[in-house]
Amino acid sequence: MPIRYDADLARFEAACTVEDALPLAEWLEATAAPRVDLSACTDLHTALLQLLLAARPTVTAGPEDAFLARWVGPALGVPPSPGGKPA
């Protein structure tokens, strides 16, 4: 499963697809202070991005994938790294 749920932390791993949208929505709704780790995510379906933008969970680790770090990270409030690229 591309998203692992550990209490209040969701770890996105590899390619996260539209099939993960409903479980993510349910988890976001049921979790008081959700946190997400995007460091191992290599592909993020736009349905998942929309859920993250709407729910605004705390991002504990931004995406390491260059495209996601550049375009998705800043939209989710991931601060840029000292080298000018998002963390």
Gaussian input, Z-matrix of N, CA and C with variables (Angstrom, degrees):
# hf/3-21g

backbone

0 1
 N
 C     1     B1
 C     2     B2     1     A1
 N     3     B3     2     A2     1     D1
 C     4     B4     3     A3     2     D2
 C     5     B5     4     A4     3     D3
 N     6     B6     5     A5     4     D4
 C     7     B7     6     A6     5     D5
 C     8     B8     7     A7     6     D6
 N     9     B9     8     A8     7     D7
 C    10    B10     9     A9     8     D8
 C    11    B11    10    A10     9     D9
 N    12    B12    11    A11    10    D10
 C    13    B13    12    A12    11    D11
 C    14    B14    13    A13    12    D12
 N    15    B15    14    A14    13    D13
 C    16    B16    15    A15    14    D14
 C    17    B17    16    A16    15    D15
 N    18    B18    17    A17    16    D16
 C    19    B19    18    A18    17    D17
 C    20    B20    19    A19    18    D18
 N    21    B21    20    A20    19    D19
 C    22    B22    21    A21    20    D20
 C    23    B23    22    A22    21    D21
 N    24    B24    23    A23    22    D22
 C    25    B25    24    A24    23    D23
 C    26    B26    25    A25    24    D24
 N    27    B27    26    A26    25    D25
 C    28    B28    27    A27    26    D26
 C    29    B29    28    A28    27    D27
 N    30    B30    29    A29    28    D28
 C    31    B31    30    A30    29    D29
 C    32    B32    31    A31    30    D30
 N    33    B33    32    A32    31    D31
 C    34    B34    33    A33    32    D32
 C    35    B35    34    A34    33    D33
 N    36    B36    35    A35    34    D34
 C    37    B37    36    A36    35    D35
 C    38    B38    37    A37    36    D36
 N    39    B39    38    A38    37    D37
 C    40    B40    39    A39    38    D38
 C    41    B41    40    A40    39    D39
 N    42    B42    41    A41    40    D40
 C    43    B43    42    A42    41    D41
 C    44    B44    43    A43    42    D42
 N    45    B45    44    A44    43    D43
 C    46    B46    45    A45    44    D44
 C    47    B47    46    A46    45    D45
 N    48    B48    47    A47    46    D46
 C    49    B49    48    A48    47    D47
 C    50    B50    49    A49    48    D48
 N    51    B51    50    A50    49    D49
 C    52    B52    51    A51    50    D50
 C    53    B53    52    A52    51    D51
 N    54    B54    53    A53    52    D52
 C    55    B55    54    A54    53    D53
 C    56    B56    55    A55    54    D54
 N    57    B57    56    A56    55    D55
 C    58    B58    57    A57    56    D56
 C    59    B59    58    A58    57    D57
 N    60    B60    59    A59    58    D58
 C    61    B61    60    A60    59    D59
 C    62    B62    61    A61    60    D60
 N    63    B63    62    A62    61    D61
 C    64    B64    63    A63    62    D62
 C    65    B65    64    A64    63    D63
 N    66    B66    65    A65    64    D64
 C    67    B67    66    A66    65    D65
 C    68    B68    67    A67    66    D66
 N    69    B69    68    A68    67    D67
 C    70    B70    69    A69    68    D68
 C    71    B71    70    A70    69    D69
 N    72    B72    71    A71    70    D70
 C    73    B73    72    A72    71    D71
 C    74    B74    73    A73    72    D72
 N    75    B75    74    A74    73    D73
 C    76    B76    75    A75    74    D74
 C    77    B77    76    A76    75    D75
 N    78    B78    77    A77    76    D76
 C    79    B79    78    A78    77    D77
 C    80    B80    79    A79    78    D78
 N    81    B81    80    A80    79    D79
 C    82    B82    81    A81    80    D80
 C    83    B83    82    A82    81    D81
 N    84    B84    83    A83    82    D82
 C    85    B85    84    A84    83    D83
 C    86    B86    85    A85    84    D84
 N    87    B87    86    A86    85    D85
 C    88    B88    87    A87    86    D86
 C    89    B89    88    A88    87    D87
 N    90    B90    89    A89    88    D88
 C    91    B91    90    A90    89    D89
 C    92    B92    91    A91    90    D90
 N    93    B93    92    A92    91    D91
 C    94    B94    93    A93    92    D92
 C    95    B95    94    A94    93    D93
 N    96    B96    95    A95    94    D94
 C    97    B97    96    A96    95    D95
 C    98    B98    97    A97    96    D96
 N    99    B99    98    A98    97    D97
 C   100   B100    99    A99    98    D98
 C   101   B101   100   A100    99    D99
 N   102   B102   101   A101   100   D100
 C   103   B103   102   A102   101   D101
 C   104   B104   103   A103   102   D102
 N   105   B105   104   A104   103   D103
 C   106   B106   105   A105   104   D104
 C   107   B107   106   A106   105   D105
 N   108   B108   107   A107   106   D106
 C   109   B109   108   A108   107   D107
 C   110   B110   109   A109   108   D108
 N   111   B111   110   A110   109   D109
 C   112   B112   111   A111   110   D110
 C   113   B113   112   A112   111   D111
 N   114   B114   113   A113   112   D112
 C   115   B115   114   A114   113   D113
 C   116   B116   115   A115   114   D114
 N   117   B117   116   A116   115   D115
 C   118   B118   117   A117   116   D116
 C   119   B119   118   A118   117   D117
 N   120   B120   119   A119   118   D118
 C   121   B121   120   A120   119   D119
 C   122   B122   121   A121   120   D120
 N   123   B123   122   A122   121   D121
 C   124   B124   123   A123   122   D122
 C   125   B125   124   A124   123   D123
 N   126   B126   125   A125   124   D124
 C   127   B127   126   A126   125   D125
 C   128   B128   127   A127   126   D126
 N   129   B129   128   A128   127   D127
 C   130   B130   129   A129   128   D128
 C   131   B131   130   A130   129   D129
 N   132   B132   131   A131   130   D130
 C   133   B133   132   A132   131   D131
 C   134   B134   133   A133   132   D132
 N   135   B135   134   A134   133   D133
 C   136   B136   135   A135   134   D134
 C   137   B137   136   A136   135   D135
 N   138   B138   137   A137   136   D136
 C   139   B139   138   A138   137   D137
 C   140   B140   139   A139   138   D138
 N   141   B141   140   A140   139   D139
 C   142   B142   141   A141   140   D140
 C   143   B143   142   A142   141   D141
 N   144   B144   143   A143   142   D142
 C   145   B145   144   A144   143   D143
 C   146   B146   145   A145   144   D144
 N   147   B147   146   A146   145   D145
 C   148   B148   147   A147   146   D146
 C   149   B149   148   A148   147   D147
 N   150   B150   149   A149   148   D148
 C   151   B151   150   A150   149   D149
 C   152   B152   151   A151   150   D150
 N   153   B153   152   A152   151   D151
 C   154   B154   153   A153   152   D152
 C   155   B155   154   A154   153   D153
 N   156   B156   155   A155   154   D154
 C   157   B157   156   A156   155   D155
 C   158   B158   157   A157   156   D156
 N   159   B159   158   A158   157   D157
 C   160   B160   159   A159   158   D158
 C   161   B161   160   A160   159   D159
 N   162   B162   161   A161   160   D160
 C   163   B163   162   A162   161   D161
 C   164   B164   163   A163   162   D162
 N   165   B165   164   A164   163   D163
 C   166   B166   165   A165   164   D164
 C   167   B167   166   A166   165   D165
 N   168   B168   167   A167   166   D166
 C   169   B169   168   A168   167   D167
 C   170   B170   169   A169   168   D168
 N   171   B171   170   A170   169   D169
 C   172   B172   171   A171   170   D170
 C   173   B173   172   A172   171   D171
 N   174   B174   173   A173   172   D172
 C   175   B175   174   A174   173   D173
 C   176   B176   175   A175   174   D174
 N   177   B177   176   A176   175   D175
 C   178   B178   177   A177   176   D176
 C   179   B179   178   A178   177   D177
 N   180   B180   179   A179   178   D178
 C   181   B181   180   A180   179   D179
 C   182   B182   181   A181   180   D180
 N   183   B183   182   A182   181   D181
 C   184   B184   183   A183   182   D182
 C   185   B185   184   A184   183   D183
 N   186   B186   185   A185   184   D184
 C   187   B187   186   A186   185   D185
 C   188   B188   187   A187   186   D186
 N   189   B189   188   A188   187   D187
 C   190   B190   189   A189   188   D188
 C   191   B191   190   A190   189   D189
 N   192   B192   191   A191   190   D190
 C   193   B193   192   A192   191   D191
 C   194   B194   193   A193   192   D192
 N   195   B195   194   A194   193   D193
 C   196   B196   195   A195   194   D194
 C   197   B197   196   A196   195   D195
 N   198   B198   197   A197   196   D196
 C   199   B199   198   A198   197   D197
 C   200   B200   199   A199   198   D198
 N   201   B201   200   A200   199   D199
 C   202   B202   201   A201   200   D200
 C   203   B203   202   A202   201   D201
 N   204   B204   203   A203   202   D202
 C   205   B205   204   A204   203   D203
 C   206   B206   205   A205   204   D204
 N   207   B207   206   A206   205   D205
 C   208   B208   207   A207   206   D206
 C   209   B209   208   A208   207   D207
 N   210   B210   209   A209   208   D208
 C   211   B211   210   A210   209   D209
 C   212   B212   211   A211   210   D210
 N   213   B213   212   A212   211   D211
 C   214   B214   213   A213   212   D212
 C   215   B215   214   A214   213   D213
 N   216   B216   215   A215   214   D214
 C   217   B217   216   A216   215   D215
 C   218   B218   217   A217   216   D216
 N   219   B219   218   A218   217   D217
 C   220   B220   219   A219   218   D218
 C   221   B221   220   A220   219   D219
 N   222   B222   221   A221   220   D220
 C   223   B223   222   A222   221   D221
 C   224   B224   223   A223   222   D222
 N   225   B225   224   A224   223   D223
 C   226   B226   225   A225   224   D224
 C   227   B227   226   A226   225   D225
 N   228   B228   227   A227   226   D226
 C   229   B229   228   A228   227   D227
 C   230   B230   229   A229   228   D228
 N   231   B231   230   A230   229   D229
 C   232   B232   231   A231   230   D230
 C   233   B233   232   A232   231   D231
 N   234   B234   233   A233   232   D232
 C   235   B235   234   A234   233   D233
 C   236   B236   235   A235   234   D234
 N   237   B237   236   A236   235   D235
 C   238   B238   237   A237   236   D236
 C   239   B239   238   A238   237   D237
 N   240   B240   239   A239   238   D238
 C   241   B241   240   A240   239   D239
 C   242   B242   241   A241   240   D240
 N   243   B243   242   A242   241   D241
 C   244   B244   243   A243   242   D242
 C   245   B245   244   A244   243   D243
 N   246   B246   245   A245   244   D244
 C   247   B247   246   A246   245   D245
 C   248   B248   247   A247   246   D246
 N   249   B249   248   A248   247   D247
 C   250   B250   249   A249   248   D248
 C   251   B251   250   A250   249   D249
 N   252   B252   251   A251   250   D250
 C   253   B253   252   A252   251   D251
 C   254   B254   253   A253   252   D252
 N   255   B255   254   A254   253   D253
 C   256   B256   255   A255   254   D254
 C   257   B257   256   A256   255   D255
 N   258   B258   257   A257   256   D256
 C   259   B259   258   A258   257   D257
 C   260   B260   259   A259   258   D258

   B1=1.4501
   B2=1.5339
   B3=1.3182
   B4=1.4669
   B5=1.5241
   B6=1.3269
   B7=1.4605
   B8=1.5257
   B9=1.3446
   B10=1.4640
   B11=1.5177
   B12=1.3129
   B13=1.4628
   B14=1.5226
   B15=1.3292
   B16=1.4611
   B17=1.5274
   B18=1.3163
   B19=1.4802
   B20=1.5237
   B21=1.3434
   B22=1.4657
   B23=1.5271
   B24=1.3457
   B25=1.4634
   B26=1.5216
   B27=1.3365
   B28=1.4633
   B29=1.5215
   B30=1.3292
   B31=1.4627
   B32=1.5258
   B33=1.3165
   B34=1.4585
   B35=1.5220
   B36=1.3401
   B37=1.4529
   B38=1.5163
   B39=1.3167
   B40=1.4580
   B41=1.5280
   B42=1.3357
   B43=1.4653
   B44=1.5250
   B45=1.3282
   B46=1.4639
   B47=1.5264
   B48=1.3233
   B49=1.4614
   B50=1.5252
   B51=1.3196
   B52=1.4639
   B53=1.5290
   B54=1.3223
   B55=1.4598
   B56=1.5294
   B57=1.3245
   B58=1.4642
   B59=1.5233
   B60=1.3265
   B61=1.4699
   B62=1.5304
   B63=1.3073
   B64=1.4673
   B65=1.5314
   B66=1.3457
   B67=1.4653
   B68=1.5308
   B69=1.3419
   B70=1.4617
   B71=1.5238
   B72=1.3167
   B73=1.4710
   B74=1.5243
   B75=1.3209
   B76=1.4665
   B77=1.5247
   B78=1.3348
   B79=1.4633
   B80=1.5290
   B81=1.3304
   B82=1.4668
   B83=1.5250
   B84=1.3228
   B85=1.4629
   B86=1.5355
   B87=1.3159
   B88=1.4653
   B89=1.5289
   B90=1.3187
   B91=1.4610
   B92=1.5239
   B93=1.3267
   B94=1.4701
   B95=1.5274
   B96=1.3105
   B97=1.4709
   B98=1.5263
   B99=1.3403
   B100=1.4621
   B101=1.5279
   B102=1.3361
   B103=1.4622
   B104=1.5214
   B105=1.3289
   B106=1.4563
   B107=1.5250
   B108=1.3216
   B109=1.4615
   B110=1.5228
   B111=1.3203
   B112=1.4619
   B113=1.5260
   B114=1.3219
   B115=1.4622
   B116=1.5260
   B117=1.3113
   B118=1.4618
   B119=1.5275
   B120=1.3190
   B121=1.4656
   B122=1.5284
   B123=1.3339
   B124=1.4627
   B125=1.5195
   B126=1.3253
   B127=1.4587
   B128=1.5216
   B129=1.3341
   B130=1.4591
   B131=1.5204
   B132=1.3273
   B133=1.4613
   B134=1.5227
   B135=1.3182
   B136=1.4663
   B137=1.5275
   B138=1.3211
   B139=1.4696
   B140=1.5265
   B141=1.3219
   B142=1.4606
   B143=1.5234
   B144=1.3226
   B145=1.4619
   B146=1.5243
   B147=1.3141
   B148=1.4661
   B149=1.5266
   B150=1.3200
   B151=1.4697
   B152=1.5238
   B153=1.3311
   B154=1.4601
   B155=1.5261
   B156=1.3234
   B157=1.4648
   B158=1.5265
   B159=1.3168
   B160=1.4664
   B161=1.5296
   B162=1.3286
   B163=1.4660
   B164=1.5265
   B165=1.3196
   B166=1.4670
   B167=1.5303
   B168=1.3526
   B169=1.4621
   B170=1.5312
   B171=1.3068
   B172=1.4612
   B173=1.5205
   B174=1.3224
   B175=1.4624
   B176=1.5277
   B177=1.3329
   B178=1.4648
   B179=1.5190
   B180=1.3361
   B181=1.4647
   B182=1.5188
   B183=1.3165
   B184=1.4601
   B185=1.5138
   B186=1.3323
   B187=1.4566
   B188=1.5276
   B189=1.3308
   B190=1.4587
   B191=1.5218
   B192=1.3343
   B193=1.4550
   B194=1.5284
   B195=1.3388
   B196=1.4652
   B197=1.5273
   B198=1.3290
   B199=1.4675
   B200=1.5246
   B201=1.3205
   B202=1.4638
   B203=1.5267
   B204=1.3269
   B205=1.4613
   B206=1.5241
   B207=1.3249
   B208=1.4693
   B209=1.5181
   B210=1.3375
   B211=1.4616
   B212=1.5205
   B213=1.3104
   B214=1.4623
   B215=1.5278
   B216=1.3149
   B217=1.4558
   B218=1.5211
   B219=1.3340
   B220=1.4687
   B221=1.5297
   B222=1.3213
   B223=1.4695
   B224=1.5261
   B225=1.3389
   B226=1.4630
   B227=1.5261
   B228=1.3244
   B229=1.4545
   B230=1.5079
   B231=1.3399
   B232=1.4582
   B233=1.5249
   B234=1.3350
   B235=1.4634
   B236=1.5247
   B237=1.3348
   B238=1.4688
   B239=1.5252
   B240=1.3225
   B241=1.4628
   B242=1.5298
   B243=1.3270
   B244=1.4653
   B245=1.5257
   B246=1.3300
   B247=1.4622
   B248=1.5110
   B249=1.3147
   B250=1.4532
   B251=1.5103
   B252=1.3404
   B253=1.4535
   B254=1.5221
   B255=1.3361
   B256=1.4667
   B257=1.5167
   B258=1.3143
   B259=1.4719
   B260=1.5041
   A1=108.50
   A2=117.52
   A3=121.22
   A4=114.95
   A5=118.97
   A6=120.43
   A7=107.71
   A8=115.48
   A9=121.13
   A10=107.97
   A11=115.36
   A12=120.94
   A13=109.76
   A14=116.54
   A15=123.29
   A16=107.66
   A17=117.26
   A18=122.76
   A19=110.70
   A20=117.86
   A21=119.76
   A22=113.33
   A23=118.10
   A24=122.17
   A25=110.91
   A26=116.06
   A27=121.78
   A28=107.94
   A29=116.46
   A30=121.74
   A31=108.76
   A32=115.72
   A33=121.93
   A34=107.90
   A35=116.93
   A36=121.24
   A37=110.00
   A38=115.63
   A39=123.57
   A40=111.21
   A41=116.71
   A42=121.36
   A43=109.83
   A44=115.81
   A45=121.83
   A46=107.96
   A47=116.67
   A48=122.15
   A49=112.63
   A50=114.84
   A51=121.24
   A52=111.57
   A53=117.74
   A54=120.86
   A55=112.02
   A56=116.82
   A57=121.43
   A58=112.42
   A59=118.42
   A60=121.58
   A61=113.01
   A62=118.61
   A63=120.28
   A64=111.89
   A65=118.98
   A66=117.71
   A67=112.51
   A68=117.32
   A69=119.92
   A70=110.74
   A71=117.39
   A72=120.95
   A73=110.69
   A74=116.91
   A75=120.76
   A76=111.07
   A77=116.56
   A78=120.48
   A79=110.85
   A80=117.12
   A81=120.60
   A82=111.16
   A83=116.18
   A84=120.33
   A85=111.68
   A86=116.75
   A87=121.04
   A88=113.82
   A89=117.56
   A90=121.34
   A91=110.20
   A92=116.08
   A93=121.04
   A94=112.69
   A95=117.68
   A96=121.84
   A97=108.68
   A98=116.93
   A99=119.87
   A100=112.69
   A101=114.27
   A102=121.88
   A103=107.62
   A104=116.82
   A105=120.72
   A106=110.22
   A107=114.51
   A108=123.12
   A109=106.03
   A110=116.55
   A111=121.70
   A112=112.34
   A113=118.11
   A114=121.24
   A115=113.89
   A116=119.04
   A117=121.49
   A118=112.97
   A119=117.56
   A120=121.56
   A121=109.87
   A122=116.41
   A123=120.95
   A124=112.58
   A125=117.53
   A126=122.38
   A127=107.37
   A128=116.40
   A129=121.00
   A130=109.15
   A131=117.24
   A132=121.28
   A133=109.30
   A134=116.56
   A135=120.48
   A136=112.65
   A137=118.69
   A138=120.24
   A139=110.15
   A140=116.80
   A141=121.06
   A142=110.46
   A143=116.03
   A144=120.10
   A145=110.59
   A146=117.44
   A147=121.10
   A148=111.11
   A149=117.20
   A150=120.19
   A151=110.98
   A152=116.27
   A153=119.86
   A154=111.36
   A155=116.82
   A156=120.25
   A157=111.29
   A158=116.80
   A159=120.72
   A160=111.65
   A161=117.07
   A162=120.90
   A163=113.01
   A164=117.12
   A165=122.48
   A166=113.54
   A167=117.60
   A168=118.48
   A169=109.76
   A170=116.89
   A171=121.14
   A172=108.50
   A173=117.23
   A174=121.67
   A175=107.34
   A176=116.26
   A177=120.52
   A178=112.11
   A179=117.05
   A180=122.09
   A181=107.68
   A182=115.65
   A183=120.57
   A184=111.52
   A185=116.37
   A186=120.03
   A187=111.72
   A188=116.15
   A189=121.40
   A190=111.16
   A191=117.37
   A192=121.69
   A193=108.35
   A194=117.40
   A195=121.77
   A196=112.69
   A197=117.74
   A198=120.48
   A199=110.84
   A200=116.43
   A201=120.01
   A202=111.20
   A203=117.07
   A204=120.16
   A205=111.04
   A206=116.07
   A207=119.60
   A208=112.80
   A209=117.27
   A210=119.92
   A211=114.62
   A212=117.58
   A213=120.84
   A214=111.26
   A215=116.85
   A216=120.83
   A217=113.85
   A218=118.59
   A219=119.53
   A220=113.41
   A221=117.31
   A222=120.38
   A223=111.21
   A224=116.13
   A225=120.86
   A226=112.32
   A227=116.31
   A228=120.04
   A229=115.24
   A230=117.22
   A231=120.19
   A232=107.49
   A233=118.25
   A234=119.79
   A235=111.86
   A236=117.09
   A237=119.88
   A238=110.67
   A239=115.38
   A240=120.01
   A241=108.31
   A242=118.22
   A243=120.51
   A244=113.83
   A245=118.33
   A246=121.43
   A247=113.68
   A248=118.27
   A249=121.16
   A250=114.02
   A251=116.50
   A252=120.33
   A253=108.24
   A254=117.75
   A255=118.71
   A256=110.65
   A257=116.71
   A258=121.81
   A259=111.53
   D1=127.12
   D2=-176.57
   D3=-67.28
   D4=-19.38
   D5=176.15
   D6=-121.24
   D7=122.32
   D8=176.66
   D9=-103.25
   D10=133.25
   D11=-178.87
   D12=-107.86
   D13=121.18
   D14=177.27
   D15=-124.01
   D16=95.30
   D17=-179.11
   D18=52.85
   D19=-103.07
   D20=-176.91
   D21=-102.15
   D22=11.88
   D23=-178.85
   D24=-123.00
   D25=128.03
   D26=174.28
   D27=-108.51
   D28=125.13
   D29=179.61
   D30=-104.92
   D31=116.26
   D32=179.30
   D33=-88.02
   D34=126.40
   D35=-176.44
   D36=-130.71
   D37=133.50
   D38=177.87
   D39=59.48
   D40=-140.70
   D41=-177.49
   D42=-86.32
   D43=116.89
   D44=-179.79
   D45=-100.81
   D46=119.56
   D47=-169.35
   D48=-107.73
   D49=177.72
   D50=-178.74
   D51=-60.96
   D52=-27.16
   D53=178.90
   D54=-62.86
   D55=-18.98
   D56=179.74
   D57=-87.25
   D58=-4.80
   D59=-173.51
   D60=-66.35
   D61=-48.38
   D62=-177.50
   D63=-64.54
   D64=-48.17
   D65=176.63
   D66=-59.77
   D67=-37.39
   D68=178.48
   D69=-65.79
   D70=-44.04
   D71=179.21
   D72=-60.22
   D73=-44.04
   D74=179.57
   D75=-64.49
   D76=-41.74
   D77=179.60
   D78=-65.87
   D79=-44.10
   D80=179.24
   D81=-60.47
   D82=-39.66
   D83=-179.51
   D84=-69.88
   D85=-35.02
   D86=-175.08
   D87=-87.18
   D88=-12.21
   D89=-174.69
   D90=-100.79
   D91=125.76
   D92=-175.63
   D93=-64.12
   D94=-45.97
   D95=-178.36
   D96=-133.39
   D97=74.66
   D98=-175.17
   D99=-67.52
   D100=143.94
   D101=174.89
   D102=-128.67
   D103=147.90
   D104=179.16
   D105=-130.03
   D106=145.09
   D107=175.86
   D108=-116.94
   D109=112.78
   D110=-177.39
   D111=-103.62
   D112=7.60
   D113=-171.88
   D114=-59.90
   D115=-34.46
   D116=-177.70
   D117=-97.50
   D118=4.06
   D119=-178.96
   D120=-75.57
   D121=129.69
   D122=179.23
   D123=-109.99
   D124=-17.39
   D125=-179.82
   D126=-155.23
   D127=131.93
   D128=-175.52
   D129=-128.03
   D130=115.35
   D131=178.64
   D132=-63.83
   D133=145.71
   D134=-177.19
   D135=-62.93
   D136=-26.34
   D137=176.25
   D138=-63.51
   D139=-38.51
   D140=178.32
   D141=-70.16
   D142=-40.26
   D143=177.22
   D144=-60.64
   D145=-42.50
   D146=179.16
   D147=-62.00
   D148=-40.75
   D149=177.61
   D150=-63.64
   D151=-42.48
   D152=179.57
   D153=-66.20
   D154=-38.75
   D155=178.28
   D156=-66.11
   D157=-37.00
   D158=-178.97
   D159=-74.52
   D160=-42.11
   D161=-175.07
   D162=-83.75
   D163=-26.93
   D164=-179.64
   D165=52.54
   D166=54.54
   D167=175.32
   D168=-69.22
   D169=162.53
   D170=174.89
   D171=-71.66
   D172=129.12
   D173=177.77
   D174=-93.36
   D175=110.63
   D176=-178.17
   D177=-81.90
   D178=-26.72
   D179=177.60
   D180=-149.12
   D181=123.76
   D182=179.84
   D183=-75.61
   D184=168.71
   D185=-179.73
   D186=-67.65
   D187=141.25
   D188=175.48
   D189=-90.30
   D190=-22.69
   D191=176.12
   D192=-58.91
   D193=132.19
   D194=-173.61
   D195=-58.67
   D196=-45.90
   D197=-179.06
   D198=-64.34
   D199=-48.72
   D200=-179.48
   D201=-64.29
   D202=-38.00
   D203=179.17
   D204=-64.26
   D205=-37.18
   D206=-177.68
   D207=-76.40
   D208=-41.46
   D209=-171.08
   D210=-105.10
   D211=-37.00
   D212=-176.36
   D213=-89.47
   D214=-42.56
   D215=-178.77
   D216=-50.94
   D217=-54.46
   D218=-179.63
   D219=-61.10
   D220=-34.81
   D221=179.14
   D222=-64.65
   D223=-27.02
   D224=-179.64
   D225=-98.39
   D226=8.13
   D227=176.45
   D228=83.97
   D229=18.12
   D230=176.87
   D231=-77.12
   D232=121.18
   D233=-177.53
   D234=-68.43
   D235=149.36
   D236=177.36
   D237=-65.63
   D238=149.76
   D239=176.06
   D240=-78.98
   D241=166.29
   D242=-178.98
   D243=-57.38
   D244=-27.42
   D245=-179.89
   D246=-78.26
   D247=2.66
   D248=178.16
   D249=97.15
   D250=-12.88
   D251=177.60
   D252=-94.65
   D253=150.69
   D254=176.62
   D255=-58.65
   D256=147.00
   D257=-179.20
   D258=-64.91

